[in-house]
């Protein structure tokens, strides 16, 4: 589905705070042609799947222009090679960026949620939750990412996914890890208190 900026909204997923890369907002306004008043900021303090679900739910609750929807992580930096995302002829299109998993974008219809676009029609056809951490049968191991969970639901509903364009991903620095001692006396990595 071809992108139409006159009927578009953008949702910036901010986690864990509202710090947003200025280059992202500049790209949304100048290249994607989304006015400031149609850019929403959605926040969740911890879980990426929750902020993504909150962003989709917010998009579906809004009235007015918004048949075409763009979603972005707050730490994404669009570059000159990002614009093809807006031209991709697919129901869901996502930009390629470097992830912790080197082969993350190898499949032809790979999806990751750094910067992506879709339509209201696609999201309304999929039952919530749209994003979730997939786990094994007994719930003891994470078996994928929320992006893969969403992509599987998109494909199951009969929609297409395409990769188009590139972005840079500049995550905020995290505090250094410290060691913690468990009740059994073992040392395990943890966050400083």
Secondary structure, DSSP 8 states (H G I E B T S, - for coil): ----GGGEEEEEEESSSS---HHHHHHHHHTS---GGGEEEEE-SS-HHHHHHHHHHHHHH--SS-SEEEEEETTEEE-GGGTHHHH--SSEEEEE---SSTTTT-STT---SSEEEEEHHHHHTS-S-S----B-TTS-SB-S-HHHHHHHHHHHTT--EEEEEEEEE-------EEEEE-TTS-EEEEE--
